[in-house]
Amino acid sequence: MNIQKQQFNFLDQQKIQDGAVLVQKFSMQGTDGNPYWYVMLIAPVRYEEFINALNAHKPGDTIDLNQYGLLIAYGPGEEADEDSLAKIKEEFDIDVK
């Protein structure tokens, strides 16, 4: 699992608590052909555009996730394991469902 802590700050945590950003967990195929899971913070105004980009994603395509929000964690596989979710909770104080 990779944590992107350097880009996350107190204001992001406050935005989550206030509902100003959404925590989105998803998976998609990486450029290497393997599945990866991701956890991002996404502003509600970008959410529909983000979901449309995910739905239009085809194997081999790339998506610049940074244009939709802040990537805070990712790892191999379709789903984050319990240890990864616990680490996200510890690092960011976020419960990812």
PyMOL CGO cylinders between C-alpha atoms (Angstrom):
from pymol import cmd
from pymol.cgo import CYLINDER

trace = [
    CYLINDER, 0.00, 0.00, 0.00, 1.15, 3.52, -0.76, 0.3, 1, 1, 1, 1, 1, 1,
    CYLINDER, 1.15, 3.52, -0.76, 0.13, 6.46, 1.45, 0.3, 1, 1, 1, 1, 1, 1,
    CYLINDER, 0.13, 6.46, 1.45, 0.18, 10.00, 0.06, 0.3, 1, 1, 1, 1, 1, 1,
    CYLINDER, 0.18, 10.00, 0.06, 0.40, 11.76, 3.44, 0.3, 1, 1, 1, 1, 1, 1,
    CYLINDER, 0.40, 11.76, 3.44, 2.55, 14.69, 2.28, 0.3, 1, 1, 1, 1, 1, 1,
    CYLINDER, 2.55, 14.69, 2.28, -0.39, 16.20, 0.36, 0.3, 1, 1, 1, 1, 1, 1,
    CYLINDER, -0.39, 16.20, 0.36, -2.96, 15.77, 3.14, 0.3, 1, 1, 1, 1, 1, 1,
    CYLINDER, -2.96, 15.77, 3.14, -3.41, 18.43, 5.81, 0.3, 1, 1, 1, 1, 1, 1,
    CYLINDER, -3.41, 18.43, 5.81, -5.69, 19.52, 8.62, 0.3, 1, 1, 1, 1, 1, 1,
    CYLINDER, -5.69, 19.52, 8.62, -7.93, 21.43, 6.22, 0.3, 1, 1, 1, 1, 1, 1,
    CYLINDER, -7.93, 21.43, 6.22, -8.62, 18.25, 4.28, 0.3, 1, 1, 1, 1, 1, 1,
    CYLINDER, -8.62, 18.25, 4.28, -9.68, 16.52, 7.50, 0.3, 1, 1, 1, 1, 1, 1,
    CYLINDER, -9.68, 16.52, 7.50, -12.00, 19.43, 8.33, 0.3, 1, 1, 1, 1, 1, 1,
    CYLINDER, -12.00, 19.43, 8.33, -13.51, 19.30, 4.84, 0.3, 1, 1, 1, 1, 1, 1,
    CYLINDER, -13.51, 19.30, 4.84, -14.28, 15.60, 5.28, 0.3, 1, 1, 1, 1, 1, 1,
    CYLINDER, -14.28, 15.60, 5.28, -15.99, 16.22, 8.60, 0.3, 1, 1, 1, 1, 1, 1,
    CYLINDER, -15.99, 16.22, 8.60, -17.97, 19.13, 7.12, 0.3, 1, 1, 1, 1, 1, 1,
    CYLINDER, -17.97, 19.13, 7.12, -18.98, 17.10, 4.05, 0.3, 1, 1, 1, 1, 1, 1,
    CYLINDER, -18.98, 17.10, 4.05, -17.14, 19.50, 1.72, 0.3, 1, 1, 1, 1, 1, 1,
    CYLINDER, -17.14, 19.50, 1.72, -15.23, 16.57, 0.19, 0.3, 1, 1, 1, 1, 1, 1,
    CYLINDER, -15.23, 16.57, 0.19, -16.23, 12.98, -0.40, 0.3, 1, 1, 1, 1, 1, 1,
    CYLINDER, -16.23, 12.98, -0.40, -14.10, 9.96, 0.39, 0.3, 1, 1, 1, 1, 1, 1,
    CYLINDER, -14.10, 9.96, 0.39, -14.25, 7.67, -2.62, 0.3, 1, 1, 1, 1, 1, 1,
    CYLINDER, -14.25, 7.67, -2.62, -12.89, 4.11, -2.74, 0.3, 1, 1, 1, 1, 1, 1,
    CYLINDER, -12.89, 4.11, -2.74, -12.74, 2.42, -6.12, 0.3, 1, 1, 1, 1, 1, 1,
    CYLINDER, -12.74, 2.42, -6.12, -10.71, -0.03, -8.17, 0.3, 1, 1, 1, 1, 1, 1,
    CYLINDER, -10.71, -0.03, -8.17, -9.60, -0.14, -11.77, 0.3, 1, 1, 1, 1, 1, 1,
    CYLINDER, -9.60, -0.14, -11.77, -7.05, -1.81, -13.95, 0.3, 1, 1, 1, 1, 1, 1,
    CYLINDER, -7.05, -1.81, -13.95, -3.60, -0.22, -13.90, 0.3, 1, 1, 1, 1, 1, 1,
    CYLINDER, -3.60, -0.22, -13.90, -1.46, 0.37, -16.96, 0.3, 1, 1, 1, 1, 1, 1,
    CYLINDER, -1.46, 0.37, -16.96, 0.34, -2.89, -16.14, 0.3, 1, 1, 1, 1, 1, 1,
    CYLINDER, 0.34, -2.89, -16.14, -2.93, -4.81, -16.59, 0.3, 1, 1, 1, 1, 1, 1,
    CYLINDER, -2.93, -4.81, -16.59, -3.34, -5.57, -12.87, 0.3, 1, 1, 1, 1, 1, 1,
    CYLINDER, -3.34, -5.57, -12.87, -6.18, -4.32, -10.66, 0.3, 1, 1, 1, 1, 1, 1,
    CYLINDER, -6.18, -4.32, -10.66, -5.52, -1.61, -8.06, 0.3, 1, 1, 1, 1, 1, 1,
    CYLINDER, -5.52, -1.61, -8.06, -7.70, -0.04, -5.38, 0.3, 1, 1, 1, 1, 1, 1,
    CYLINDER, -7.70, -0.04, -5.38, -7.61, 3.69, -4.67, 0.3, 1, 1, 1, 1, 1, 1,
    CYLINDER, -7.61, 3.69, -4.67, -8.90, 6.07, -2.00, 0.3, 1, 1, 1, 1, 1, 1,
    CYLINDER, -8.90, 6.07, -2.00, -9.40, 9.71, -2.99, 0.3, 1, 1, 1, 1, 1, 1,
    CYLINDER, -9.40, 9.71, -2.99, -10.87, 12.90, -1.62, 0.3, 1, 1, 1, 1, 1, 1,
    CYLINDER, -10.87, 12.90, -1.62, -13.17, 14.44, -4.21, 0.3, 1, 1, 1, 1, 1, 1,
    CYLINDER, -13.17, 14.44, -4.21, -15.04, 17.75, -4.10, 0.3, 1, 1, 1, 1, 1, 1,
    CYLINDER, -15.04, 17.75, -4.10, -18.77, 17.18, -4.64, 0.3, 1, 1, 1, 1, 1, 1,
    CYLINDER, -18.77, 17.18, -4.64, -18.72, 19.51, -7.68, 0.3, 1, 1, 1, 1, 1, 1,
    CYLINDER, -18.72, 19.51, -7.68, -16.19, 17.17, -9.38, 0.3, 1, 1, 1, 1, 1, 1,
    CYLINDER, -16.19, 17.17, -9.38, -17.87, 13.92, -8.35, 0.3, 1, 1, 1, 1, 1, 1,
    CYLINDER, -17.87, 13.92, -8.35, -20.12, 13.42, -11.40, 0.3, 1, 1, 1, 1, 1, 1,
    CYLINDER, -20.12, 13.42, -11.40, -17.27, 14.23, -13.79, 0.3, 1, 1, 1, 1, 1, 1,
    CYLINDER, -17.27, 14.23, -13.79, -15.05, 11.77, -11.89, 0.3, 1, 1, 1, 1, 1, 1,
    CYLINDER, -15.05, 11.77, -11.89, -17.65, 8.96, -12.03, 0.3, 1, 1, 1, 1, 1, 1,
    CYLINDER, -17.65, 8.96, -12.03, -18.14, 9.58, -15.76, 0.3, 1, 1, 1, 1, 1, 1,
    CYLINDER, -18.14, 9.58, -15.76, -14.37, 9.28, -16.30, 0.3, 1, 1, 1, 1, 1, 1,
    CYLINDER, -14.37, 9.28, -16.30, -14.29, 6.00, -14.33, 0.3, 1, 1, 1, 1, 1, 1,
    CYLINDER, -14.29, 6.00, -14.33, -17.23, 4.61, -16.30, 0.3, 1, 1, 1, 1, 1, 1,
    CYLINDER, -17.23, 4.61, -16.30, -15.57, 5.55, -19.60, 0.3, 1, 1, 1, 1, 1, 1,
    CYLINDER, -15.57, 5.55, -19.60, -12.23, 4.02, -18.56, 0.3, 1, 1, 1, 1, 1, 1,
    CYLINDER, -12.23, 4.02, -18.56, -11.13, 1.10, -20.71, 0.3, 1, 1, 1, 1, 1, 1,
    CYLINDER, -11.13, 1.10, -20.71, -8.19, -1.27, -20.13, 0.3, 1, 1, 1, 1, 1, 1,
    CYLINDER, -8.19, -1.27, -20.13, -5.01, 0.45, -21.23, 0.3, 1, 1, 1, 1, 1, 1,
    CYLINDER, -5.01, 0.45, -21.23, -6.48, 3.95, -20.78, 0.3, 1, 1, 1, 1, 1, 1,
    CYLINDER, -6.48, 3.95, -20.78, -5.04, 6.30, -18.20, 0.3, 1, 1, 1, 1, 1, 1,
    CYLINDER, -5.04, 6.30, -18.20, -6.89, 8.77, -15.99, 0.3, 1, 1, 1, 1, 1, 1,
    CYLINDER, -6.89, 8.77, -15.99, -5.20, 11.77, -14.39, 0.3, 1, 1, 1, 1, 1, 1,
    CYLINDER, -5.20, 11.77, -14.39, -6.71, 11.25, -10.96, 0.3, 1, 1, 1, 1, 1, 1,
    CYLINDER, -6.71, 11.25, -10.96, -5.21, 14.51, -9.69, 0.3, 1, 1, 1, 1, 1, 1,
    CYLINDER, -5.21, 14.51, -9.69, -7.60, 16.53, -11.84, 0.3, 1, 1, 1, 1, 1, 1,
    CYLINDER, -7.60, 16.53, -11.84, -10.54, 15.16, -9.82, 0.3, 1, 1, 1, 1, 1, 1,
    CYLINDER, -10.54, 15.16, -9.82, -9.23, 15.26, -6.27, 0.3, 1, 1, 1, 1, 1, 1,
    CYLINDER, -9.23, 15.26, -6.27, -6.52, 14.19, -3.88, 0.3, 1, 1, 1, 1, 1, 1,
    CYLINDER, -6.52, 14.19, -3.88, -5.28, 10.59, -4.04, 0.3, 1, 1, 1, 1, 1, 1,
    CYLINDER, -5.28, 10.59, -4.04, -4.47, 9.57, -0.47, 0.3, 1, 1, 1, 1, 1, 1,
    CYLINDER, -4.47, 9.57, -0.47, -3.81, 5.83, -0.76, 0.3, 1, 1, 1, 1, 1, 1,
    CYLINDER, -3.81, 5.83, -0.76, -3.65, 3.01, -3.27, 0.3, 1, 1, 1, 1, 1, 1,
    CYLINDER, -3.65, 3.01, -3.27, -2.50, -0.57, -3.52, 0.3, 1, 1, 1, 1, 1, 1,
    CYLINDER, -2.50, -0.57, -3.52, -2.65, -3.77, -5.55, 0.3, 1, 1, 1, 1, 1, 1,
    CYLINDER, -2.65, -3.77, -5.55, -5.84, -5.80, -5.82, 0.3, 1, 1, 1, 1, 1, 1,
    CYLINDER, -5.84, -5.80, -5.82, -9.54, -5.17, -6.26, 0.3, 1, 1, 1, 1, 1, 1,
    CYLINDER, -9.54, -5.17, -6.26, -10.13, -4.26, -2.60, 0.3, 1, 1, 1, 1, 1, 1,
    CYLINDER, -10.13, -4.26, -2.60, -8.09, -2.75, 0.19, 0.3, 1, 1, 1, 1, 1, 1,
    CYLINDER, -8.09, -2.75, 0.19, -7.35, -5.29, 2.90, 0.3, 1, 1, 1, 1, 1, 1,
    CYLINDER, -7.35, -5.29, 2.90, -8.17, -4.68, 6.56, 0.3, 1, 1, 1, 1, 1, 1,
    CYLINDER, -8.17, -4.68, 6.56, -4.57, -3.70, 7.37, 0.3, 1, 1, 1, 1, 1, 1,
    CYLINDER, -4.57, -3.70, 7.37, -4.60, -1.04, 4.64, 0.3, 1, 1, 1, 1, 1, 1,
    CYLINDER, -4.60, -1.04, 4.64, -7.93, 0.35, 5.85, 0.3, 1, 1, 1, 1, 1, 1,
    CYLINDER, -7.93, 0.35, 5.85, -6.60, 0.45, 9.42, 0.3, 1, 1, 1, 1, 1, 1,
    CYLINDER, -6.60, 0.45, 9.42, -3.48, 2.30, 8.21, 0.3, 1, 1, 1, 1, 1, 1,
    CYLINDER, -3.48, 2.30, 8.21, -5.66, 4.85, 6.39, 0.3, 1, 1, 1, 1, 1, 1,
    CYLINDER, -5.66, 4.85, 6.39, -7.68, 5.30, 9.57, 0.3, 1, 1, 1, 1, 1, 1,
    CYLINDER, -7.68, 5.30, 9.57, -4.48, 5.76, 11.60, 0.3, 1, 1, 1, 1, 1, 1,
    CYLINDER, -4.48, 5.76, 11.60, -2.83, 8.18, 9.14, 0.3, 1, 1, 1, 1, 1, 1,
    CYLINDER, -2.83, 8.18, 9.14, -5.84, 10.27, 8.10, 0.3, 1, 1, 1, 1, 1, 1,
    CYLINDER, -5.84, 10.27, 8.10, -8.55, 9.57, 10.69, 0.3, 1, 1, 1, 1, 1, 1,
    CYLINDER, -8.55, 9.57, 10.69, -10.84, 8.46, 7.87, 0.3, 1, 1, 1, 1, 1, 1,
    CYLINDER, -10.84, 8.46, 7.87, -13.17, 5.46, 7.97, 0.3, 1, 1, 1, 1, 1, 1,
    CYLINDER, -13.17, 5.46, 7.97, -13.24, 4.09, 4.43, 0.3, 1, 1, 1, 1, 1, 1,
    CYLINDER, -13.24, 4.09, 4.43, -16.26, 1.95, 3.68, 0.3, 1, 1, 1, 1, 1, 1,
]
cmd.load_cgo(trace, "trace")
